[in-house]
C-alpha cells in the first residue's frame, strides 16, 4: 500500500484467503486491518479457495482412485511415443476420431471435469488398449479382431521393457476389466459432482 501511497482509511474492501493467518480473530490480517479501518465494507474470502474446499469435501468419498487412474493412464500412454501411436491406431480401428488424454493437474476442480469427460469418451479404446494386462484365463471373454490382437502383442512386448513404476501403473489399470461397471459409475458420479 505504501508503494501506491494508500492509507488504511482509504481502503473500502479487501479480498483474503480463508486461512487462519488471514482470518484469525486475534492476530489475523483481517483483525489488523479492521483495527486500522473499522469501516471496511467488505472483507471477502477468496472464491477460488471456497470452490476448492467445497470440491474437496464433495470428492472425499472417492478418495483419489479416479484421479490416480487418470494420472496412470495419461503417463502410461501420452509419455510413451510407441504407446501413444498404438492408442491412436486403436481409435482408428474403432472408427473414432483421434483424441489424446488430458493431463490431470493437482487442483482437481479446475480440470478434472475435462479429464473425466475425455476418459469417458475413450473408455472403449482404453479397454482394448489394456486388454493385454488380463490374465490368460480371462482373455476369452472379449471378442477381438486380428489387427487388434497384433497391436496388443506388440504393445505387450514393448511395455515389458518399462520401469517398475511403469509396470505398477499398468497393473492398476486392470480396474477396466475387474471392476468396469463400478469404475464407470464412479467416473460418471465424479463428473456429475464437478
Order of alpha helices (4+ residues) and beta strands (2+ residues): beta-alpha-alpha-beta-alpha-alpha-alpha-alpha-alpha-alpha-alpha-alpha-alpha
